[in-house]
Amino acid sequence: MNEFENITVYKNQYVKVQSVKITVPLIFGDEEEEVKFTTNNRELIHLFINRHPIFNNSDYNQCVNKLVEIIIRDIHLSDKQKCMFESWNAFGISLLMGDWVACSKGEEDNYKYTQTEKLFEYLNGKTDMTAKNYWEISAEITKKTPLLKPYLTSIT
């Protein structure tokens, strides 16, 4: 099975992304009312790195709904933030670079090889390979995740 990517080029160097900063604007709120948190969730890191090719080669509403689902399941989101989900402006969600470290030589070489393969596929007309790969990995993980697990674990 493939894995979610966590390596990219940032500030002109090969880096391993360790966390991303998530901001979810509220429909009726201002910046002080936004839902904000930082996470090391590998799927959200993958989406941070590959959001453009995934969203451009998939149904946009499906992508936004999936993004909301992943955020709701994130352990770094508080119960209070989860309760506000109906007020989220899901189309305005931003993912920004959080913590990162420089890659090892082996990780860098592997990343370059993978990107060369992706570029070859892209230049040969397979522009949706990143999106297809993401949906396959996500489906595999969803199969292993209990669907009826409650998002809110207690009422306080």
Beta strands, then each sheet from edge to edge (+ up, - down):
strand 1: 7-10
strand 2: 13-17
strand 3: 20-24
strand 4: 35-39
strand 5: 94-97
strand 6: 100-102
sheet 1: 1+ 2- 6+
sheet 2: 4+ 3- 5+
end
